[in-house]
Amino acid sequence: MHSTSTIVLNSESLKSNIDFIRSSIGPDVRLSSVVKGNAYGHGIEAFVPLVESCGVDHFSVFSADEAHRVHSVVSRDSTILIMGEVGEHGLEWVIENDIEFFVFDIERALAALTIARKLSKPAKIHIEVETGLNRTGFNKPGLKQLVELIKISDGYLVVEGLCTHYAGAESIANYVRVQNQIKKYNKFYQWLVSQGITPTLRHTACSAAAMAYPKTHMDLVRIGILQYGFWPSKEIFIDYLGKIRNKEKTDPLKRVISWTSYIMSIKEVRTGEFIGYGTSYLAQQNMSIAAVPVGYAHGYSRILSNQGRVLVNGRRVGVVGIVNMNMMMIDISDVPDVHKGMKVTLIGGKDETAISVASFGELSNQLNYELLTRLPHDIPRLIK
């Protein structure tokens, strides 16, 4: 069945990004590819084998359902780690399939121990500690309880990692808070070791922390947005540029994703006529406009009405009128040789005319993360 738009993933761009990340973290630090949020909109089933082909063998997800999707396409040698929700019903499948998971409260640890004993198979846990984000994680009293439970678990609770998450490492405004979190984490680790429990992996860094705070690299880094070719924030990119010594200060990241649709119909509009719903766009001159079969139901935000930009035949053109549920109108008055069926680039393109996800973010006040993860699962993902 013909889709109204297509997402293409560029394998060469991904390989280039992974090489850059590896050069930044060094050879001794393990790289975990974060593929939560449907691989940041890139599509788990399409993206995971692609990043495995780059030599990555560790994947982090948010929930058991995402772990199930990764498990269905991953090679047998790769590790899957759940950072968030498992649910009681999912826990048995997770332990049965050697999938690792965060433990951030005593209830989950008790449930894991019960199921591990029932299956006669150890649960592979990563202890999340509370260092200042105040979201999930053990404080000191809770950690003491957990240690007592681990000691009487007969080896059914295996501590694979000790982890935390930083409260906004992408902004210099959080510098002191992040530094305090690093200190707290290290104290938790030292205390745990003093109790006879040494986690296999220490890991705390997301993309932003991995780039801005080298001491957070530890044993493993959990890299999301960087591998897809986007900086966590402008601040992190500027910080990176300030650190490199070569004269040519260019962006080393390459966008993996491109998103295209096509012209569905073409119409002439006279001066003084309104375009689309309501009166948000008034034609100031005679115009040629085209309908594109993508709207907010497909992840193209309604906030981009009269603001969004797309590429047609190498020209950057504007979205005119209100973005509809399944359609938007674009101004093609100045595009040569335009015709029905012609490709329309929503994300992607080359050089100066390229439409970046960041440009959406600036127009719609959305984060890169938000726009990407809202791309519907049913848009076909192709590999280039």
BELWO-V736304 format. One record per residue. RES is the residue in three letters. OMEGA is omega as a letter, one per 30 degrees, with the letter a starting at -180 (* if undefined). NEAR is the number of other ideal C-beta (glycine too) atoms within 12 Angstrom. Layout:
res=[RES | RES]
omega=[OMEGA | OMEGA]
near=[NEAR | NEAR]
This chain:
res=[MET | HIS | SER | THR | SER | THR | ILE | VAL | LEU | ASN | SER | GLU | SER | LEU | LYS | SER | ASN | ILE | ASP | PHE | ILE | ARG | SER | SER | ILE | GLY | PRO | ASP | VAL | ARG | LEU | SER | SER | VAL | VAL | LYS | GLY | ASN | ALA | TYR | GLY | HIS | GLY | ILE | GLU | ALA | PHE | VAL | PRO | LEU | VAL | GLU | SER | CYS | GLY | VAL | ASP | HIS | PHE | SER | VAL | PHE | SER | ALA | ASP | GLU | ALA | HIS | ARG | VAL | HIS | SER | VAL | VAL | SER | ARG | ASP | SER | THR | ILE | LEU | ILE | MET | GLY | GLU | VAL | GLY | GLU | HIS | GLY | LEU | GLU | TRP | VAL | ILE | GLU | ASN | ASP | ILE | GLU | PHE | PHE | VAL | PHE | ASP | ILE | GLU | ARG | ALA | LEU | ALA | ALA | LEU | THR | ILE | ALA | ARG | LYS | LEU | SER | LYS | PRO | ALA | LYS | ILE | HIS | ILE | GLU | VAL | GLU | THR | GLY | LEU | ASN | ARG | THR | GLY | PHE | ASN | LYS | PRO | GLY | LEU | LYS | GLN | LEU | VAL | GLU | LEU | ILE | LYS | ILE | SER | ASP | GLY | TYR | LEU | VAL | VAL | GLU | GLY | LEU | CYS | THR | HIS | TYR | ALA | GLY | ALA | GLU | SER | ILE | ALA | ASN | TYR | VAL | ARG | VAL | GLN | ASN | GLN | ILE | LYS | LYS | TYR | ASN | LYS | PHE | TYR | GLN | TRP | LEU | VAL | SER | GLN | GLY | ILE | THR | PRO | THR | LEU | ARG | HIS | THR | ALA | CYS | SER | ALA | ALA | ALA | MET | ALA | TYR | PRO | LYS | THR | HIS | MET | ASP | LEU | VAL | ARG | ILE | GLY | ILE | LEU | GLN | TYR | GLY | PHE | TRP | PRO | SER | LYS | GLU | ILE | PHE | ILE | ASP | TYR | LEU | GLY | LYS | ILE | ARG | ASN | LYS | GLU | LYS | THR | ASP | PRO | LEU | LYS | ARG | VAL | ILE | SER | TRP | THR | SER | TYR | ILE | MET | SER | ILE | LYS | GLU | VAL | ARG | THR | GLY | GLU | PHE | ILE | GLY | TYR | GLY | THR | SER | TYR | LEU | ALA | GLN | GLN | ASN | MET | SER | ILE | ALA | ALA | VAL | PRO | VAL | GLY | TYR | ALA | HIS | GLY | TYR | SER | ARG | ILE | LEU | SER | ASN | GLN | GLY | ARG | VAL | LEU | VAL | ASN | GLY | ARG | ARG | VAL | GLY | VAL | VAL | GLY | ILE | VAL | ASN | MET | ASN | MET | MET | MET | ILE | ASP | ILE | SER | ASP | VAL | PRO | ASP | VAL | HIS | LYS | GLY | MET | LYS | VAL | THR | LEU | ILE | GLY | GLY | LYS | ASP | GLU | THR | ALA | ILE | SER | VAL | ALA | SER | PHE | GLY | GLU | LEU | SER | ASN | GLN | LEU | ASN | TYR | GLU | LEU | LEU | THR | ARG | LEU | PRO | HIS | ASP | ILE | PRO | ARG | LEU | ILE | LYS]
omega=[a | l | a | l | a | l | l | l | a | a | l | l | l | l | l | l | l | l | l | a | l | l | a | a | l | a | a | a | a | a | l | l | a | a | l | l | a | a | a | l | a | l | a | a | l | a | a | l | a | a | l | l | l | l | l | a | l | a | l | l | l | a | a | a | l | l | l | a | l | a | a | a | a | l | a | a | a | l | l | a | l | a | a | a | l | a | a | a | a | a | a | l | a | a | l | a | l | l | a | a | l | l | a | l | a | a | l | l | l | l | l | a | l | a | l | l | l | a | a | a | a | l | a | a | l | a | l | l | l | a | l | l | a | l | l | l | a | l | a | l | l | a | l | l | a | l | l | l | l | a | l | a | a | l | a | l | a | a | a | a | l | a | l | l | a | a | l | a | a | a | l | l | a | a | a | l | l | l | l | l | l | l | a | l | a | l | l | a | a | l | a | l | l | l | l | l | l | l | l | a | l | l | a | a | l | a | a | a | a | a | a | a | a | a | l | a | l | a | a | l | a | a | l | a | a | a | l | l | a | l | l | l | l | a | a | l | l | l | l | a | l | a | a | a | a | a | a | a | a | l | a | a | l | a | l | a | l | a | a | l | a | l | a | l | a | a | l | a | a | l | l | l | l | l | l | a | l | a | a | a | l | l | l | l | l | a | l | l | a | l | l | a | l | l | a | l | a | l | l | a | l | l | l | l | l | a | a | l | l | l | l | l | l | a | l | a | a | l | a | a | a | l | a | l | a | a | l | l | l | a | a | a | a | a | l | l | a | a | l | l | a | a | l | a | a | l | l | a | a | l | a | a | a | l | a | l | l | a | l | a | a | a | a | a | l | l | l | a | a | a | a | a | l | l | a | a | a | l | a | l | l | a | l | *]
near=[5 | 11 | 19 | 31 | 37 | 32 | 41 | 30 | 42 | 27 | 25 | 20 | 31 | 39 | 24 | 24 | 39 | 34 | 22 | 29 | 39 | 27 | 17 | 31 | 33 | 16 | 11 | 12 | 28 | 34 | 41 | 43 | 47 | 46 | 46 | 37 | 32 | 35 | 40 | 41 | 37 | 47 | 38 | 37 | 25 | 35 | 44 | 39 | 28 | 37 | 43 | 29 | 23 | 27 | 21 | 37 | 24 | 36 | 42 | 46 | 42 | 32 | 29 | 33 | 25 | 40 | 41 | 25 | 29 | 43 | 30 | 16 | 26 | 34 | 20 | 12 | 13 | 30 | 35 | 44 | 45 | 47 | 38 | 30 | 23 | 39 | 21 | 18 | 14 | 28 | 35 | 23 | 24 | 40 | 35 | 22 | 26 | 25 | 40 | 40 | 46 | 42 | 47 | 33 | 26 | 24 | 20 | 36 | 36 | 26 | 28 | 43 | 32 | 21 | 30 | 32 | 21 | 16 | 20 | 13 | 24 | 24 | 43 | 33 | 44 | 47 | 50 | 38 | 43 | 26 | 35 | 27 | 27 | 13 | 20 | 25 | 35 | 36 | 23 | 19 | 13 | 25 | 36 | 22 | 21 | 39 | 31 | 20 | 33 | 34 | 19 | 16 | 25 | 15 | 17 | 27 | 38 | 29 | 39 | 33 | 38 | 41 | 49 | 46 | 37 | 37 | 29 | 26 | 39 | 36 | 22 | 21 | 13 | 25 | 22 | 15 | 23 | 33 | 23 | 19 | 36 | 33 | 20 | 29 | 39 | 23 | 20 | 36 | 31 | 18 | 24 | 29 | 17 | 14 | 23 | 13 | 29 | 21 | 37 | 23 | 32 | 33 | 43 | 44 | 44 | 40 | 43 | 38 | 45 | 43 | 37 | 36 | 32 | 20 | 22 | 36 | 31 | 32 | 28 | 37 | 42 | 47 | 45 | 43 | 45 | 47 | 48 | 46 | 39 | 40 | 36 | 37 | 30 | 21 | 22 | 33 | 29 | 20 | 25 | 30 | 21 | 14 | 16 | 19 | 9 | 9 | 7 | 9 | 14 | 13 | 25 | 26 | 34 | 29 | 39 | 42 | 50 | 36 | 44 | 31 | 38 | 30 | 34 | 27 | 21 | 25 | 26 | 18 | 27 | 16 | 14 | 14 | 20 | 22 | 36 | 29 | 20 | 13 | 14 | 19 | 28 | 19 | 25 | 16 | 16 | 15 | 30 | 28 | 37 | 40 | 32 | 42 | 31 | 41 | 32 | 25 | 22 | 33 | 37 | 44 | 32 | 29 | 22 | 36 | 29 | 28 | 27 | 40 | 31 | 44 | 34 | 38 | 24 | 23 | 25 | 28 | 35 | 31 | 43 | 37 | 36 | 28 | 39 | 26 | 18 | 21 | 32 | 46 | 41 | 49 | 37 | 35 | 26 | 19 | 27 | 14 | 12 | 27 | 19 | 17 | 17 | 28 | 27 | 45 | 37 | 46 | 43 | 33 | 29 | 15 | 11 | 12 | 19 | 25 | 38 | 34 | 41 | 28 | 28 | 36 | 29 | 20 | 25 | 28 | 13 | 25 | 25 | 38 | 31 | 22 | 38 | 38 | 30 | 28 | 40 | 25 | 23 | 17 | 34 | 23 | 32 | 23 | 26 | 20]
